[in-house]
Amino acid sequence: MAQYEAVFDTLGLRDWCDAGTGEAPVSMAQLLAQAKGGGTEEAGSGLPFPSLDVLHEACPRIGQTRDLTEGLEQGFLSIRSELKFVLDPITQPLSWMLDGTLFVFESAPWWVMIPALLLVSWLVSRSRSVTGFVAFVLLFFAFIDHYEVAMQTLAIVFVCTGISVLLGVPIGIGMSKSDTAQRSIVPLLDLLQTLPTFVYLIPLIFLFSVTESKLYGIAIILYAIVPVIRLTDLGIRLVDKDVIEAADAFGLTSRQKLARVELPLALPNIMAGVNQTIMMSLAMVVIASLVSAPGLGVLVLRGIRSLDLGVGIVAGLGIVLLAVVLDRVSKAALARVDTQRNTK
């Protein structure tokens, strides 16, 4: 770019720009321009934005965009062994939990698993309509021979949601007690919530084997943990200040105040966060089928790869039904919590 070459010449940086550069590999744009018999600048394009590639043409010592991406990759690969050495023992229990739960859900006969799931649904929701709907969906899965893959998806959701709640609620409590912690954690939560789902899998593929369950388990937890953290923090911060002052007047300690006042009053918000975590876990299970996560997502992926419309639609319908079941049960539990709180 002649315009930017003049800038470097004016600044007296020409010798620095040309020193030791040699014959740098030409870009695709340069090859196309040479094939057309002209320069790299298109006619009538005016002054281009001084991006890395444009500045590199004027000063070869300035790196290109591909140098930036390659540097990030090499930086990650250089610490890969150390990260794997640290993360492997920490995350190995997640593989054991996923493998064990999958084994139980897959090996238990249907005449044991279906009544057990219906009993759990009834104990959580205390709703005949919700329990009846759960029974209909489970029997429908068994009728169309999708029972096994549905149980695999359900097992993964149970484990990842449970871990997300166990980790997310304490983090949310810590955020609610410290404005500094909230300001530090919120940007990370924003990153996790807006990062495209496929991007979660990229660094994990380099760190763990595709055959390890923790590969997709970590991705699901990172994606699904955000709502329960945010809503736990919000729920505790929304507790009426007059109630907190009354608890202080009665001489309650911080732990007593949290267990007897703040958490019970924030429970509806926390349950709403659990509901959203369940939904996001289910959504990520489908994406995680790309890295060997079993379940209904595998059938969706098979339908896409083989252009089998029927397999993809039936599996997609199964995911929708499973999502509705989990949503109805969790919302019924939330309504029950609200009812019990209002009657006290």
N, C-alpha and C positions, 0 to 999 in steps of 0.2 A: 504494500500500500504506500504509494508515493507520498501521500499526505503525512503519514506517521513516520516515514523514513526521514522527512525533513525535520520533524520534531526531534528525533534522536540526534540528527546531525547538528541542530541548533544547540542542543544540550551538551554537545561534545561527547556523546556516548557511542559514536560509530565504531571506534576501535574496540570498545568493550563488547559491543553487539556482535562484531564479526570475529572476535578472538576465539580460536579453538572450536568453532562451530562445525567446520568441515562441510560435508555434503549431508545435510539433514534429509530424512525421508520426506518425500512430497506427500501432501494430503490428496484425498480424492478430488476436492475442488480444484486443486492445482492441475491434476492430471486431466480433468475434463476441460479446463481452460486451455491447456496446452494442445489437447486434441482439436479444439475449435480454432486454434491459432491465435489466441488472444491472452490477455492477462487474467488474473483471478478476479478482478473487480468487474462486475456487470455494468453494462452501459446504463447510464441514467440512474444508478443506485445512490449517487451522492456520497456523502461521507459516512462510511460504516461505523457502527459502534465499536469502540476500542476493546473488543473482547480479547481473550488470550490468543485465539487462533489468528485474529487480525494483527495483533501486535507482534506475534511470532514471525509473520511474514516480513514485517519491517525490521525486527530485531530478533535474530535466531536464538539469542541467549535467553529469551523469555520463553518459558515452557508453554506447551499447548494444553488444551483441555484434556486430551488423552493422557498427558503426563500427570495431571492432577488425579484422574481416576486410577491410573496405574499406581501412583504413590499411595493412595488410600488402600488399595488392594495389597500392596507389598507391606505396608505398615501393619495391616491386620494379620497377614500371614506370618510376619516376623514375631508376633506375640501369641500366635495360635497355640504353640506347644505349652507355654506357661498358662494360658487361659484354660486349656483342656486339663492340665494337671490340677488346677485349683477347682474347676467346676465339676469334674467327673465325680469325685467322692461326694460332693454336696448334692448333686442332682440324681445320683444313683437310686436313692430311695423312691424318687418319683417313678422310675422305671419299674421298680418292684411293685409299687402300688398299682400302677396301670396294668401291668401284666397279671397281677393277682386278681384284681377286680374283673378284668376281661375273662380270666379263667373261670371265675365263679359264675359270671353271667352267661358264659357260653356252655359250661358243663352242667349247670343246674337244669333239670327237666322243666318243661313248660308248665306242667301241672304243679310245680313248686314255685317257680319264679313269678308266674302271673298272679296267683293269690297273694304272694308276698308283696308285690308292687301295688296291688289293690289295697292291701292292708295299710301300707305306708301312705297311700293317697288318702285313705279315709282318716287315718290318725292326724295327718297334716291339715286336711281341709274340713273334715267333718261335714262334707257335702255329698248327698246321694247323687246329685246330678253330675258333679265332677268325677266321682268315683265310677259312675256308670259310663261316662264318656271315656275314661281311661281304659275300662274293660273293653269297650267297643274298639278302641284303637289297637290295643294289644291283640285282640282276637283277629282284627283285620290284618295286622302284620303276619300273624300265623297262617291265616287263610291264603294269602298271596305268596307264601314262602319267603317272606322278608323278616321273619321273626329274629333269626340269628344276627343279621346285620343291624337290625334295630337295637338289639340288646348290646351289641358292641358300641354303637354310638351312645347309648344311654350310659354304659359303664364309663366311657371316657368323660362324658359330661359330668357325671356324679363326682369322679375323682378330681377333675380340674376345677369344678365349681367349689367343691369342699375346700381344696387348698387355697383357692382365691379368697374365699371368705375367711379362712383361718389367718391368712396373711393380711388381707385388706382391711378387716375391721380394726386390728391393733394399729395399723398405719394411719387409718382415718382418725382414730382416737388421739394418736400422737399429734396429728395435724391440727385437730380442734383445740389442743391445749397449748399450741405454740404457733404464733404468727410467723416466726422465722422458719419453722419447719414447713408450714404451709407454703410460704413463698419459695422455698427451695424445692418442694416436691411437685407443686402444680405445673411448672414447665415440663417436668418429666412425664407427668400424666397427660399433658397436652400432646407431647410427642408420641406417646404410646397410643393415644386415642385417634390421632390423625395419620399415623404411619400406615401406608397401604398394607393390607394383610399379607400379600406375597413377600413384602420386604422383611417381615419377621423371620421368614424361613431362610433367607440368604446367609446370614452369619452362622446360623445354627447348623446348616448343612456342612459348613467347613469345620465346625467344632465337634460334631457328633456323627456317628454312623447312622445311616438311614434305617438300619435294622433296630436301632434303639428306640424304645417307646418314649424316652424323655425328650427326644428331638421334637416331636409334635406336642408333647405335654407342656414343655416350656413355652412354645409359641402360643398355645391356647391360653395358658395362665397369664402371660404378659398382655395378651389382647383383652382378656375378660376381666382382669382384676380392677380396672380403672373405675367402673361405676360404683362398686361397693366401697372403694376408698373415698370417692367424692361424696357419696350420699351419707356415709357414716360421719364424715367431717361436717357436712351441712346439717345433719340431724342434731348433732350435739351442740353445734353453734346456735341452732334455732330454739333450744330449750329456753323457756321463759326465765328472764333474769330474776323476777320476783321469786320463782321457785328455788333458784340457786341461793338467793339471799335467805330464804326460809330454812333451807338445809344448813347453811352456815350458822344461822341463829340456833339451830338445834345441836350444833357442835359436831356435825358429821365430818369425818376426815375426807381427804380427796378421793380415796378408794371407795369409801362408803357412799359418797356423793355420786360417784360414777356408776357404781353397781345398783344403787337403790333409786336414783333420781334420773340421771342423765340418760343412761342406756335404755331404761324402760320408756321414757318419753321420746327418745330418738328411734325406737324400734321400728315404727312404720317406715321411716326413711331408710333405715338399714335393710328392711325386708324389700323395699322397692329396689334398692341397689343389688340385692341378691337376685331378684327377678331379672334385672338387666344383665347381670353377670351370667346367669343361666342361658339367656338368649344369645349373648355374644360367644359363649363357649360352644353352643351348638352351631353357630355360624362358622366359627373357626375350625370346627371338626371337619366340615365339608372341604375347606381349603387345605387342611392338613392331610387330606387323602393323597395329595401330591407327594408327600414324604412318608408314605406307608402307613398312615393312620387308617385302621379298619373301620368298617361301618357303611352307612348309606352313602357317604361321600364317594366311596370306591365305585359304587354303581353309577353315580352321576358322572364320574370321570370316565368310566367305561363307555357310557352312552355317548359322551363327547368324542372320545377317541375313535370309536367304531361307527359313529353317526347312527347309533341305534336309538331312534326316537322313543320307542316304547319303554326301554330300560331307563332312559334318562327321566322321562315324565313320571313313571311310577316311583322311582327313587326320590325325585323331587317332591312328589305328593307325600311320600312317607316322611320326609324331613319336615314338611309343613305340618303334618299331623302331630309329629313328635314335638315340634315347637309349640303348637297349640296346647298339647297336654301339659307340658312343663309350665307354660304361661298360666293356664287355668289353675293348676295345683298351687303354684306359688302365689297367685293373686288371691285364691281362696284362703291360703294361710295368712296373707296380709290382712284380708278382711276380718278373719277370725281374731287376729291380734288387735285390730282396731275396736272390734266389738267388746272384747274382754277389757280393754283399757277404758272404754266409755262406761261400762257397767260398774267399774270399781269406784 
